[in-house]
Amino acid sequence: MNDNALKFSVDAERLSKLGTYFLQSKEGQDAIASGSLKGPDRLFIALASSTLLNTTVVLPGKKIIESGEQFDDAYLILSGEIQIAQKEKSYKLGAGSVIGLSEGMVGLASKFTATALTSVKVKIIPFHRVDAIIKVLPPEVRAILITIIKRNLAP
C-alpha cells in the first residue's frame, strides 16, 4: 500500500469514527454546539448531522453514477467505500469524500463511474435545491462560485 492510500485509509476511518462518536455522544453534541471543532472535521460533522440532507444507503455493487451521465445529486460519503473508475485508472473513496458536487453545480457530465464496494452511507445533496438557492444570489457571487468550481475541475 502506498503512502497516499494508507493516509486515505487512516483519514477515512478516523472521519467515520469521529462522525459516529460526535453524532451519538453528549460530548460530541456539545463540541458541535460550542464550535470547538475546526476545519474539515467541523464541516464533515455539520453535514453529517444536517437534517436538511437526506441519508441513504447504497448497497455493494450498485453504480452511483456512470461515466457520461449528468449528476442530479451530489453525495457526501459518511461511511463505506466507493470505487471510482476513469479510463484505465481506479481508486477508492471513503468517509468525508464528496462525489459530483463540482460537476453538478456547473452541469458537466461525469467523467467517471462510481460503484459501491461496501454498503455506503451517504448524504444526498439535491441540485434542484442548490439551484433554487443559487438563483437568488447576486450575479457577482454566482460568477465567483462558477469560477471557483471551474478551477477545481481543471485538469
matplotlib code that plots the C-alpha trace (Angstrom):
import matplotlib.pyplot as plt

x = [0.0, 1.5, 1.7, -1.3, -3.5, -2.5, -3.2, -6.6, -7.4, -6.5, -8.3, -11.5, -11.5, -10.9, -13.7, -16.1, -15.3, -15.3, -18.7, -20.3, -18.8, -20.0, -23.4, -24.1, -22.4, -23.3, -19.6, -19.8, -23.0, -21.6, -18.4, -20.6, -22.8, -19.8, -18.0, -14.8, -14.2, -12.0, -11.7, -12.7, -13.8, -16.3, -17.6, -18.0, -19.8, -22.1, -23.1, -23.4, -25.7, -27.8, -31.5, -31.7, -30.0, -31.4, -29.4, -29.5, -27.5, -26.1, -25.7, -22.4, -22.1, -24.6, -23.5, -24.0, -23.1, -21.9, -19.4, -21.2, -24.3, -25.4, -25.4, -28.9, -27.4, -24.0, -23.1, -21.2, -19.8, -20.5, -19.1, -18.2, -16.1, -16.8, -14.6, -14.1, -13.1, -11.9, -10.4, -7.6, -7.4, -9.2, -9.2, -11.3, -13.1, -14.4, -15.8, -15.5, -15.3, -17.8, -18.9, -20.3, -20.7, -18.5, -19.7, -23.3, -23.0, -21.9, -23.9, -21.0, -21.4, -19.5, -16.0, -16.0, -18.1, -18.7, -19.7, -20.2, -17.7, -19.3, -22.6, -22.1, -24.0, -24.3, -25.9, -27.6, -27.2, -30.0, -29.1, -32.7, -32.4, -29.0, -30.2, -33.0, -30.6, -28.0, -30.7, -31.3, -27.6, -26.3, -24.8, -21.3, -21.5, -22.8, -19.9, -17.3, -18.8, -18.7, -15.1, -14.0, -15.8, -14.3, -10.8, -11.4, -12.4, -9.5, -7.1]
y = [0.0, 3.4, 6.4, 8.1, 5.0, 4.5, 8.2, 7.9, 4.7, 6.3, 9.6, 7.8, 5.5, 8.5, 10.6, 7.7, 7.0, 10.7, 11.2, 8.2, 9.5, 13.1, 12.2, 9.7, 11.2, 14.1, 15.3, 15.2, 17.2, 19.7, 20.1, 20.7, 23.2, 25.1, 25.3, 23.8, 21.6, 23.1, 22.8, 19.6, 17.8, 20.6, 20.6, 16.8, 16.6, 19.6, 18.0, 14.5, 15.7, 18.0, 17.3, 19.3, 16.5, 13.0, 10.0, 6.8, 3.5, 2.3, -1.5, -3.1, -3.4, -0.6, 2.1, 5.6, 7.3, 6.1, 8.0, 10.4, 10.7, 14.1, 14.4, 15.1, 14.9, 15.1, 12.6, 13.1, 9.7, 9.1, 5.5, 2.7, 2.6, 3.6, 2.7, 5.4, 4.2, 6.7, 5.2, 2.9, 4.4, 3.3, 4.5, 4.3, 7.0, 6.8, 8.8, 12.6, 12.3, 14.2, 12.9, 15.1, 18.4, 20.5, 18.7, 19.0, 22.7, 23.6, 21.0, 18.8, 15.1, 12.6, 11.7, 8.6, 5.6, 5.3, 1.9, 1.0, -1.6, -2.0, -0.7, 3.0, 5.5, 8.9, 12.3, 13.4, 17.0, 17.5, 20.0, 21.3, 22.7, 24.1, 25.7, 27.4, 29.0, 30.0, 31.7, 34.2, 35.1, 38.3, 37.8, 38.6, 35.8, 33.3, 34.3, 33.8, 30.3, 29.3, 30.4, 28.5, 25.4, 25.5, 25.9, 22.8, 20.8, 22.0, 19.1]
z = [0.0, -1.0, 1.4, -0.2, 0.0, 3.7, 4.5, 2.8, 4.7, 8.1, 7.3, 6.1, 9.2, 11.5, 9.9, 10.1, 13.8, 14.5, 12.9, 14.7, 18.1, 17.6, 16.4, 19.2, 22.3, 24.6, 24.4, 20.7, 20.5, 23.0, 20.8, 17.7, 19.6, 21.0, 17.7, 19.2, 16.1, 13.3, 9.5, 7.7, 10.8, 11.6, 8.0, 7.9, 11.2, 10.3, 7.0, 8.5, 11.2, 8.9, 8.8, 5.6, 3.6, 3.2, 4.2, 2.3, 2.0, -1.3, -1.5, -2.6, -6.4, -7.1, -9.5, -8.2, -11.5, -14.9, -17.0, -19.3, -17.1, -15.6, -11.8, -10.3, -6.8, -5.1, -2.5, 0.8, 1.9, 5.6, 5.7, 3.4, 0.3, -3.3, -6.3, -8.9, -12.4, -15.0, -18.2, -17.0, -13.6, -10.5, -6.9, -3.7, -1.8, 1.8, 4.6, 4.0, 0.3, -2.0, -5.4, -8.1, -6.4, -8.7, -11.9, -10.9, -10.0, -13.5, -15.4, -16.5, -17.2, -15.0, -16.3, -14.1, -13.0, -9.2, -7.7, -4.1, -2.9, 0.5, 2.0, 1.7, 3.8, 2.0, 2.5, -0.7, -1.9, -4.5, -7.2, -7.6, -4.1, -4.7, -7.9, -6.1, -3.6, -6.3, -8.3, -5.5, -5.1, -6.5, -10.0, -8.7, -6.1, -8.7, -11.1, -8.2, -7.4, -11.1, -11.4, -8.3, -9.4, -12.9, -11.4, -9.2, -12.3, -14.5, -15.4]

ax = plt.figure().add_subplot(projection="3d")
ax.plot(x, y, z, "-o")
ax.set_aspect("equal")
plt.show()
